[in-house]
């Protein structure tokens, strides 16, 4: 090898070592940056004729594992769904209360029984009668509040769906724009690697809302398709369509046509549907499940408990002043039989001074024209008997024979079981997603220790090339002195 060849080879080695050191520095600096993928320098020999003239950098490579990334994205969708479901049911369970500590609906039902028993013992006491009235008001207010909470959560889910559709549509347009940029440039440059990282971050945003996969296309571009096979981006971004609603009463349902679903063109993506294209997971999966299934079911169960309470205290034989079909202590001011009773139930106006009634009618009967004997507790005793007797129920997922308190406790238990079930799914999914993320990062992320080892090797290569140039310089100097 001639001196010139040695100097050229060493000079190219110094240049490559400098570039490799820059890439290592970039990797270490972005070790904790979400979505950053480890870079490395692609090297090739420089051949002139039949001789090696050194080394050259031919591009920047991004570490990648399409299989692990796809699995991690799928589990991200599942984790997003599980997180929303667990959070929603934790909120519902907490609000309904726990029968174990006597809070919430169960506690108020127990308070009503207790005050009725006190009034039975002292039917002449206005104080105990007022205590019964206060307990009844508190119970109806709780039913109304729980019904309103369910409606509000349905409305919130609908708003979040609308917001999510906007986010996903924007993300798909961003991916289309990034595809265009990447396709027009050298895909082995640092700039292209940065754009690919950004595109993956945007794709990860889409995967939080519904499970998707990236399909590799020519010139470094990708298409985006749901797990069910619906293209959301096929060269150009497609528009997901959704129309928010302002009404979420018991009659507003997706199946009834009052609420919107998700569509791409003529293809229905609405989660929970029976069609092949229905999205199976992600935030959309959770939000539609809450809006169209879980919360309406919870509202119907509330209605069942409220209807049971109204029916118990309106039964024939309790109040001699009422006829069949008339309300007892609790009334439905709407149309009996219509859904949404829990949101309408109220204390009978006949016993409520705030509505023009008289509290003594608790003792003497709802239609009593005047006060009766102060020691008569027959109506109060019949109310207690009605509340503490078993009554068979088989509707809206509630089956069995219950007293009034047992039924409210059963509702609390059902909410608690749903919370525990969803928290178990969340825990399992979170563990799986963490494992997938760690596996992906082990292949594509930055290991700082490994980068430091690479840097030592780069330093040694740099020193060796520098030494070659130094020796060549000394040889040339000696030749000049001859």
C-alpha positions as CSV (number, residue, x, y, z in Angstrom):
1,X,0.0,0.0,0.0
2,X,1.3,3.4,-0.9
3,X,1.6,6.3,1.6
4,X,-1.2,8.1,-0.3
5,X,-3.5,5.1,0.0
6,X,-2.7,4.8,3.7
7,X,-3.4,8.4,4.3
8,X,-6.7,8.3,2.4
9,X,-7.8,5.2,4.2
10,X,-7.0,6.7,7.6
11,X,-8.7,10.0,6.7
12,X,-11.9,8.2,5.7
13,X,-11.7,6.2,8.9
14,X,-11.5,9.5,10.9
15,X,-14.5,10.9,9.1
16,X,-16.6,7.8,9.7
17,X,-15.5,7.6,13.4
18,X,-16.6,11.2,13.8
19,X,-20.0,10.4,12.3
20,X,-20.4,7.3,14.4
21,X,-19.5,9.3,17.6
22,X,-22.2,11.9,16.6
23,X,-24.8,9.1,16.2
24,X,-23.9,7.6,19.6
25,X,-24.2,11.0,21.2
26,X,-27.6,11.4,19.6
27,X,-28.7,8.0,20.8
28,X,-27.7,8.7,24.4
29,X,-29.2,12.1,24.4
30,X,-32.6,10.6,23.3
31,X,-32.5,7.5,25.4
32,X,-35.6,8.6,27.3
33,X,-37.4,10.3,24.4
34,X,-40.7,8.5,23.7
35,X,-40.8,6.9,20.3
36,X,-37.1,7.4,19.6
37,X,-35.5,4.5,17.7
38,X,-31.8,3.7,18.0
39,X,-29.7,4.8,15.0
40,X,-26.5,3.3,13.6
41,X,-24.2,4.1,10.7
42,X,-24.2,1.9,7.7
43,X,-20.6,1.4,6.4
44,X,-19.2,0.3,3.1
45,X,-15.7,-0.1,1.6
46,X,-14.5,2.4,-0.9
47,X,-13.1,0.5,-3.9
48,X,-11.0,2.1,-6.6
49,X,-10.2,-0.4,-9.3
50,X,-9.2,-3.5,-7.4
51,X,-7.9,-1.6,-4.4
52,X,-9.6,-0.7,-1.1
53,X,-9.3,3.0,-0.6
54,X,-10.9,3.2,2.9
55,X,-14.4,3.2,4.3
56,X,-17.4,5.4,3.8
57,X,-20.8,5.9,5.4
58,X,-23.7,5.0,3.1
59,X,-26.6,5.9,5.4
60,X,-28.2,5.9,8.8
61,X,-30.1,2.8,9.9
62,X,-33.1,2.7,12.3
63,X,-33.3,-0.4,14.5
64,X,-36.8,-1.9,14.0
65,X,-38.8,-5.0,14.6
66,X,-42.2,-4.8,12.9
67,X,-43.6,-7.8,14.7
68,X,-42.8,-6.5,18.2
69,X,-44.1,-3.0,17.3
70,X,-47.4,-4.4,15.9
71,X,-47.9,-6.5,19.1
72,X,-47.1,-3.5,21.3
73,X,-49.6,-1.3,19.4
74,X,-52.3,-4.0,19.7
75,X,-51.7,-4.2,23.5
76,X,-51.7,-0.4,23.7
77,X,-55.2,-0.4,22.3
78,X,-56.3,-3.1,24.8
79,X,-54.7,-1.1,27.6
80,X,-56.5,2.1,26.6
81,X,-59.8,0.2,26.7
82,X,-59.1,-1.5,30.0
83,X,-58.0,1.8,31.6
84,X,-61.2,3.6,30.7
85,X,-63.5,0.7,31.7
86,X,-61.8,0.3,35.1
87,X,-61.9,4.0,35.8
88,X,-65.6,4.3,34.8
89,X,-66.6,1.3,37.0
90,X,-64.5,2.5,39.9
91,X,-66.4,5.8,39.7
92,X,-69.8,4.1,39.5
93,X,-69.0,1.6,42.3
94,X,-67.8,4.4,44.5
95,X,-70.8,6.5,43.8
96,X,-73.4,3.7,44.4
97,X,-71.7,2.9,47.7
98,X,-70.7,-0.2,49.5
99,X,-73.2,-2.3,51.4
100,X,-70.4,-3.4,53.7
101,X,-70.0,0.0,55.2
102,X,-73.6,1.0,54.9
103,X,-73.0,3.9,52.5
104,X,-74.8,5.1,49.4
105,X,-78.1,3.7,48.2
106,X,-78.0,0.8,50.7
107,X,-77.3,3.1,53.6
108,X,-80.3,5.3,52.7
109,X,-82.6,2.4,52.3
110,X,-81.5,1.2,55.7
111,X,-82.1,4.7,57.1
112,X,-85.7,4.6,55.7
113,X,-86.4,1.3,57.4
114,X,-84.9,2.5,60.7
115,X,-87.0,5.7,60.8
116,X,-90.1,3.8,59.9
117,X,-89.5,1.5,62.8
118,X,-89.0,4.5,65.1
119,X,-92.3,6.0,63.8
120,X,-94.1,2.7,64.3
121,X,-93.0,2.7,68.0
122,X,-94.2,6.3,68.5
123,X,-96.8,7.0,65.8
124,X,-98.0,10.1,67.6
125,X,-94.6,11.8,67.3
126,X,-94.2,14.5,64.6
127,X,-90.4,14.3,65.0
128,X,-90.3,10.6,64.0
129,X,-92.7,11.3,61.1
130,X,-90.5,14.1,59.8
131,X,-87.5,11.8,60.1
132,X,-89.3,9.3,57.8
133,X,-90.0,12.1,55.4
134,X,-86.4,13.3,55.4
135,X,-85.2,9.7,54.8
136,X,-87.6,9.2,51.9
137,X,-86.5,12.5,50.4
138,X,-82.9,11.5,50.7
139,X,-83.6,8.2,49.0
140,X,-85.4,9.7,46.1
141,X,-82.7,12.3,45.7
142,X,-80.1,9.6,45.6
143,X,-82.1,7.7,42.9
144,X,-82.4,10.9,40.9
145,X,-78.7,11.7,41.3
146,X,-77.5,8.3,40.3
147,X,-79.8,8.3,37.2
148,X,-78.4,11.8,36.3
149,X,-74.8,10.5,36.9
150,X,-75.4,7.7,34.4
151,X,-76.8,10.1,31.8
152,X,-73.9,12.6,32.3
153,X,-71.4,9.8,31.9
154,X,-73.0,8.7,28.7
155,X,-72.9,12.3,27.5
156,X,-69.2,12.5,28.5
157,X,-68.4,9.3,26.6
158,X,-70.1,10.7,23.5
159,X,-68.1,13.9,23.8
160,X,-64.9,12.0,24.2
161,X,-65.7,9.9,21.1
162,X,-66.3,13.1,19.1
163,X,-62.9,14.5,20.4
164,X,-61.2,11.2,19.6
165,X,-62.5,11.2,16.0
166,X,-61.0,14.6,15.5
167,X,-57.7,13.5,16.9
168,X,-57.6,10.3,14.8
169,X,-58.6,12.1,11.6
170,X,-55.9,14.7,12.2
171,X,-53.3,11.9,12.9
172,X,-54.2,10.2,9.7
173,X,-53.7,13.4,7.7
174,X,-50.4,13.9,9.5
175,X,-49.3,10.4,8.5
176,X,-50.2,11.1,4.9
177,X,-48.1,14.3,5.0
178,X,-45.2,12.5,6.6
179,X,-45.4,9.8,4.0
180,X,-45.1,12.4,1.3
181,X,-42.0,13.9,2.9
182,X,-40.3,10.6,3.4
183,X,-41.0,9.3,-0.1
184,X,-39.2,12.4,-1.6
185,X,-36.0,12.0,0.3
186,X,-33.1,9.6,0.9
187,X,-34.5,7.2,3.5
188,X,-31.0,6.5,4.9
189,X,-30.5,10.0,6.3
190,X,-30.8,11.2,9.9
191,X,-33.6,13.5,8.7
192,X,-35.6,10.6,7.3
193,X,-35.1,8.6,10.5
194,X,-36.5,11.5,12.5
195,X,-39.5,11.7,10.3
196,X,-40.1,8.0,10.6
197,X,-39.9,8.3,14.4
198,X,-42.5,11.1,14.3
199,X,-44.7,9.0,12.0
200,X,-44.6,6.1,14.5
201,X,-45.5,8.4,17.3
202,X,-48.5,9.6,15.4
203,X,-49.5,6.0,14.5
204,X,-49.2,5.2,18.2
205,X,-51.8,7.9,18.9
206,X,-54.2,6.3,16.5
207,X,-53.6,2.9,18.1
208,X,-54.8,4.3,21.4
209,X,-58.3,4.8,20.0
210,X,-58.6,1.7,17.9
211,X,-56.3,-1.3,17.0
212,X,-54.5,-0.6,13.7
213,X,-51.5,-2.0,11.8
214,X,-49.0,-0.3,9.4
215,X,-48.7,-1.8,5.9
216,X,-45.3,-1.0,4.3
217,X,-45.5,0.5,0.8
218,X,-43.0,1.6,-1.8
219,X,-40.7,4.6,-1.1
220,X,-40.8,4.2,2.6
221,X,-44.5,5.0,2.9
222,X,-47.1,3.2,5.0
223,X,-50.8,2.6,4.9
224,X,-52.9,2.3,8.0
225,X,-55.5,-0.5,8.4
226,X,-57.7,-1.6,11.3
227,X,-57.2,-5.1,12.7
228,X,-60.5,-6.0,11.0
229,X,-59.2,-5.0,7.6
230,X,-60.6,-1.5,7.0
231,X,-58.2,0.9,5.5
232,X,-58.0,4.3,7.3
233,X,-55.2,5.5,5.1
234,X,-54.7,4.0,1.6
235,X,-52.3,6.4,-0.1
236,X,-54.6,9.2,1.2
237,X,-56.3,9.6,4.6
238,X,-59.9,8.6,4.9
239,X,-62.3,10.5,7.1
240,X,-63.9,8.8,10.1
241,X,-67.4,10.2,10.6
242,X,-69.3,10.7,13.9
243,X,-72.0,13.0,15.0
244,X,-72.3,14.0,18.7
245,X,-75.6,14.1,20.5
246,X,-77.1,16.5,23.0
247,X,-79.7,14.1,24.5
248,X,-79.0,11.0,26.6
249,X,-82.3,10.0,28.1
250,X,-83.3,6.3,28.5
251,X,-84.9,6.4,25.0
252,X,-81.8,7.6,23.2
253,X,-79.9,4.6,22.0
254,X,-77.6,3.6,19.1
255,X,-79.8,0.7,18.1
256,X,-82.8,3.0,18.0
257,X,-81.1,5.4,15.7
258,X,-80.9,8.3,18.1
259,X,-77.1,8.1,18.6
260,X,-74.3,8.1,16.1
261,X,-71.9,5.3,15.3
262,X,-68.4,5.4,13.6
263,X,-68.2,5.2,9.9
264,X,-65.5,5.3,7.2
265,X,-67.4,5.9,3.9
266,X,-70.1,3.2,3.9
267,X,-68.2,0.9,6.4
268,X,-69.5,0.8,9.9
269,X,-66.7,0.8,12.5
270,X,-69.0,1.1,15.6
271,X,-67.6,-1.1,18.4
272,X,-70.0,-3.7,19.7
273,X,-71.7,-4.2,16.4
274,X,-72.2,-7.6,14.7
275,X,-70.6,-6.5,11.4
276,X,-67.2,-7.7,10.4
277,X,-65.7,-4.2,10.5
278,X,-66.6,-3.3,14.1
279,X,-63.6,-2.0,16.0
280,X,-62.7,-4.4,18.8
281,X,-60.7,-2.4,21.3
282,X,-59.1,0.9,22.1
283,X,-60.6,4.0,23.6
284,X,-63.4,3.9,21.1
285,X,-64.2,0.3,22.2
286,X,-64.5,1.4,25.8
287,X,-66.4,4.6,25.2
288,X,-69.0,3.0,23.0
289,X,-69.4,0.1,25.4
290,X,-70.1,2.6,28.2
291,X,-72.4,4.8,26.2
292,X,-74.4,2.0,24.6
293,X,-74.2,-1.0,26.9
294,X,-72.9,-0.6,30.5
295,X,-74.4,2.7,31.5
296,X,-77.8,2.0,30.0
297,X,-77.8,-1.4,31.7
298,X,-76.9,0.3,35.0
299,X,-79.7,2.8,34.5
300,X,-82.1,0.0,33.8
301,X,-81.0,-1.7,37.0
302,X,-81.5,1.5,38.9
303,X,-85.0,1.7,37.5
304,X,-85.7,-1.9,38.6
305,X,-84.7,-1.0,42.2
306,X,-86.8,2.2,42.1
307,X,-89.8,0.4,40.6
308,X,-89.5,-2.3,43.3
309,X,-89.6,0.4,46.0
310,X,-92.6,2.1,44.5
311,X,-94.5,-1.2,44.0
312,X,-93.7,-2.4,47.6
313,X,-95.2,0.7,49.3
314,X,-98.1,1.0,46.8
315,X,-99.3,-2.6,47.2
316,X,-102.9,-3.3,48.1
317,X,-103.5,-3.8,51.8
318,X,-100.9,-1.3,53.1
319,X,-103.0,1.8,53.1
320,X,-106.8,1.5,53.5
321,X,-107.4,5.0,52.1
322,X,-105.9,4.2,48.6
323,X,-107.3,2.1,45.8
324,X,-105.5,-0.3,43.4
325,X,-103.1,1.6,41.2
326,X,-102.7,4.6,43.5
327,X,-99.2,5.4,44.8
328,X,-98.0,4.9,48.3
329,X,-95.1,6.7,50.0
330,X,-93.2,6.9,46.6
331,X,-94.7,8.1,43.3
332,X,-93.8,8.2,39.6
333,X,-94.8,11.6,38.3
334,X,-94.2,10.5,34.8
335,X,-95.8,7.7,32.8
336,X,-95.6,4.5,34.7
337,X,-93.7,1.8,32.8
338,X,-91.6,4.2,30.9
339,X,-87.8,3.8,31.3
340,X,-86.0,6.3,33.5
341,X,-88.1,5.9,36.7
342,X,-85.0,6.3,38.9
343,X,-84.6,9.8,37.5
344,X,-88.3,10.6,38.2
345,X,-89.2,8.9,41.5
346,X,-90.3,11.3,44.2
347,X,-92.0,11.4,47.6
348,X,-95.8,11.3,47.3
349,X,-97.0,14.9,47.5
350,X,-99.7,13.9,49.9
351,X,-97.2,13.5,52.8
352,X,-94.8,16.3,51.8
353,X,-95.6,19.7,53.2
354,X,-93.3,21.3,50.6
355,X,-95.7,20.0,48.0
356,X,-98.9,20.9,49.9
357,X,-99.3,17.7,51.8
358,X,-99.4,16.7,55.4
359,X,-96.8,14.6,57.2
360,X,-99.4,12.9,59.4
361,X,-100.7,11.0,56.4
362,X,-97.7,8.7,56.8
363,X,-99.6,7.4,59.8
364,X,-103.2,7.8,58.7
365,X,-103.1,7.1,54.9
366,X,-102.3,9.0,51.7
367,X,-105.9,10.0,51.0
368,X,-106.9,10.7,54.7
369,X,-108.9,13.9,54.9
370,X,-108.1,14.5,58.6
371,X,-105.8,13.2,61.3
372,X,-106.8,10.0,62.9
373,X,-106.0,8.4,66.2
374,X,-102.4,9.3,67.2
375,X,-101.7,5.8,68.4
376,X,-102.6,4.0,65.2
377,X,-99.5,2.5,63.6
378,X,-101.1,-0.1,61.3
379,X,-100.1,1.8,58.1
380,X,-96.5,2.2,59.4
381,X,-96.4,-1.5,60.3
382,X,-97.6,-2.5,56.9
383,X,-94.9,-0.3,55.3
384,X,-92.2,-2.0,57.3
385,X,-93.6,-5.4,56.4
386,X,-93.6,-4.5,52.7
387,X,-89.9,-3.3,52.9
388,X,-88.6,-6.3,54.8
389,X,-90.5,-9.0,52.9
390,X,-88.9,-11.0,50.1
391,X,-90.0,-10.0,46.6
392,X,-89.1,-11.9,43.4
393,X,-87.3,-10.0,40.6
394,X,-86.1,-11.3,37.3
395,X,-85.2,-8.4,34.9
396,X,-82.3,-6.3,33.7
397,X,-79.7,-8.9,35.0
398,X,-81.2,-9.0,38.5
399,X,-82.7,-12.4,39.6
400,X,-83.8,-13.6,43.0
401,X,-85.9,-12.8,45.9
402,X,-85.0,-9.7,47.9
403,X,-86.0,-7.4,50.6
404,X,-85.7,-3.7,49.8
405,X,-82.4,-3.4,51.5
406,X,-81.1,-6.6,50.0
407,X,-82.0,-5.4,46.5
408,X,-80.1,-2.1,47.0
409,X,-77.2,-4.1,48.4
410,X,-77.3,-6.4,45.4
411,X,-77.1,-3.4,43.1
412,X,-74.0,-2.2,45.0
413,X,-72.5,-5.7,44.8
414,X,-73.1,-5.9,41.1
415,X,-71.3,-2.6,40.6
416,X,-68.5,-3.7,42.8
417,X,-68.1,-6.9,40.9
418,X,-67.9,-5.1,37.6
419,X,-65.2,-2.8,39.1
420,X,-63.2,-5.8,40.3
421,X,-63.5,-7.5,37.0
422,X,-62.4,-4.5,35.0
423,X,-59.5,-3.8,37.4
424,X,-58.4,-7.4,36.9
425,X,-58.4,-7.0,33.1
426,X,-56.5,-3.7,33.5
427,X,-53.8,-5.3,35.7
428,X,-53.4,-8.2,33.2
429,X,-53.3,-6.0,30.1
430,X,-51.0,-3.6,31.7
431,X,-48.5,-6.3,32.5
432,X,-48.7,-7.7,29.0
433,X,-48.3,-4.2,27.4
434,X,-45.3,-3.5,29.7
435,X,-43.6,-6.8,28.6
436,X,-44.2,-6.1,24.9
437,X,-42.9,-2.5,25.3
438,X,-39.8,-3.8,27.1
439,X,-39.2,-6.4,24.4
440,X,-39.6,-3.8,21.7
441,X,-37.2,-1.4,23.4
442,X,-34.6,-4.1,23.9
443,X,-34.6,-4.4,20.1
444,X,-35.1,-0.8,19.0
445,X,-34.4,1.4,22.0
446,X,-31.2,2.8,23.4
447,X,-29.1,0.8,25.8
448,X,-26.8,3.5,27.3
449,X,-24.2,0.9,28.5
450,X,-24.0,-0.7,25.0
451,X,-23.6,2.8,23.5
452,X,-20.8,3.6,25.8
453,X,-19.1,0.4,24.8
454,X,-19.5,1.3,21.1
455,X,-18.0,4.7,21.9
456,X,-14.9,3.1,23.4
457,X,-14.5,1.1,20.2
458,X,-15.0,4.3,18.1
459,X,-12.4,6.0,20.2
460,X,-9.9,3.1,19.6
461,X,-10.6,3.2,15.8
462,X,-10.2,7.0,15.8
463,X,-6.8,6.6,17.6
464,X,-5.7,3.9,15.2
465,X,-6.5,6.0,12.2
466,X,-4.9,9.1,13.7
467,X,-1.8,7.0,14.4
468,X,-1.6,5.9,10.7
469,X,-1.7,9.5,9.6
470,X,1.0,10.4,12.2
471,X,3.3,7.6,11.1
472,X,2.7,8.5,7.4
473,X,3.6,12.1,8.2
474,X,6.8,11.1,10.0
475,X,7.8,8.9,7.0
476,X,7.1,11.8,4.5
477,X,9.1,14.1,6.8
478,X,12.0,11.7,6.8
479,X,11.9,11.3,3.0
480,X,12.0,15.1,2.7
481,X,15.1,15.2,4.8
482,X,17.0,12.8,2.6
